[in-house]
Amino acid sequence: MRNWAACLIILSIIGSGTTRGQEEARLLRFPAIHHKQIAFTYAGDLYSVPATGGVARKLTNHEGFEIFARFSPDGKWLAFTGQYDGNTEVYLMPAEGGVPKRLTYTATLSRDDVSDRMGPNNIVIGWKHDSKHIVFRSRMTSFNDFLGQLYLVSIDGGLPEPLPLPRGGFCSYSPDDSKLAFNRIFREFRTWKRYRGGMVDDIWIYDFQTKKIENITKTDASNIIPMWSGNRVFFLSDRDANKRMNLYVYDLADKSTKQLTSFTDFDIKFPSLGDQATSTAWIWQARSMKNCQFEFRKTVFPAGVGSSTSAGISPTLKLLRTANVHSSVRAVKSFPCRRNTGRHGT
């Protein structure tokens, strides 16, 4: 099994048609990857699955939404945003599953839902590399639903610590945690495609020692969700001729930017950076500059079939989730890794 120094997982909608007895499973959202494990949200709950395929285990089972799961750099913990107890807060549990621990206690907001154009509150963004501090975006002290601030909270709990930035959205720490690549604006839940107005976003780098910031994108297009890996910052941008969100990489050494994917029909949404992985959904292998495509499909059982609480695996159907009566089994079909020239990716 080949491993890679850094990989990007992009939850994708594959644009092929349905087949008899099957349909595309399009509700797998907000993926995260660490080493050989993937976590994702399906139907408001968290699941995990090996990056090589296998049985997807359900990690949470609550009527509230659990979203934006993020692995700690050491792979021991899974931080996520959970909608329990009437609030949306930051929670922590072991990466293999367990009882969630609440880390934040904030006021209830009137606009605080995954379906709202402002997005939910207290979104888990990532971690510091010490695996002891979680960075999240919150509107806990904001008078404006548009304006959120970045905070750190310890895995032991306690009061969140605001980062020394007036506002922020998605972000990613440098390997030594001395700098932060970040978006100043957060509007990923809005439906503004091909936007070129005053709230278009750039990617900035903040130096915690010198207190200086630098704009590394400087275009009239949207540049969002920075992901720092080694001496490169991966991000999404709709700067190409089709104005679709594709994957780009900025080289900090020579200050060059390179487009990595060329999807033309759909945008890439909510990519996630991991340390090592093999293949699932769309994965960009940073060392080889190639990606792997996986086609998510749903097989629907007739009434009375699938009454077991678990399922087996065939050699060709790589991923199955636990099934209840009249439920569906989720399967993954894999394709070889290649350089991307595809049309689809969202």
C-alpha positions, 0 to 999 in steps of 0.5 A: 500500500502506497502512502502519500505525504499529503492528500486532499479529499474532495467530496464530489458529485459524479455526474454520470446517470443512474443505472437500474436498481442504483442511484448516486448517493449525493448526501455525503458531506464535509469529509475529513481525512487522516492517514488511512481513515476518513470521516464524513457527515451523512444524514446529519450523523458522522461516519468513518471508513478506511481510506482503502474502502470497507465498512463505514461505521456510524460514530454518532446517533443523535437527532441533532446535526453533526458536521465539520469533523476534523481529525487532530494531527496525531489522529487520536481525536475528532473535533466536530460541530454538533447541534445538541441541547438546542445550541451549535457547539464544538465537541470532541471525541476519540477518533474511533468513536465514543461519548462526545465532550462539549468544549464550548458554551455560547449563546443561541443565535437566531440564524444558526443552521446548516441550511442558512445562508450564513451557515451554522455557528461555531464551525470547527475549522481545524487544529494546531499541530500540537493536537491540543487546540482546536480552531473554530469560527464563531459569531458569539460576540458579533452584532452582524451575522456576516462577521465571525471571528476565529478562536482556539479552544483546548481539548481540556475545555475552558474559555476560548481564546480569540486569535488576534484577527478582527474576523476570519473564516476558513484557515490553516496553520503553517507546519510550525504554527507560527503563521496562519493562512486564512480567509477574512470573509466567510460566505461558503454557504451562500449561493453566489456563483461567479461572484466578483463583488465587494465581498470577494475573498482572498487568502491572507497569511498572518505572521504571529511574531511580526504581526504582519499579513500578506495577500497571496492571491490578489485576484478579482475571483473568489479564493477560499479554504486555504490548506497549508501543507509543507511549503505550499498552500492549497485552495479553491478558486473560480478564477478560470474561464469557466468560473468554477471552483477548482483546486489550486496550489500556491508555492511559498518559495517562488510565489507561483500559483498552479491550477490542479483540477479543471472541473467545468460543470460543478464546483468543488465544495469543502475540501479537506487536507490530510497527512497520508491517504490512498483513495476515496471520493476525489483525492488529490495526491500532493506528491504525484499531483494526481487524483483518484475518482470514486463513484458513490452509488446507492443500492435500494433493497426491496421491502423486507430486505436488509433487516440486519444491522450490518452488512458484508462486503463484496470484492467490487463494492468497497463501502457499506454502511450499517443497514436497518429495515428497508434501508440502503447500502452505500457502495463505492466503485473505484477508478485508477488514479490519473491527472485530472481532466474531468468535468465534474466535481462538487 
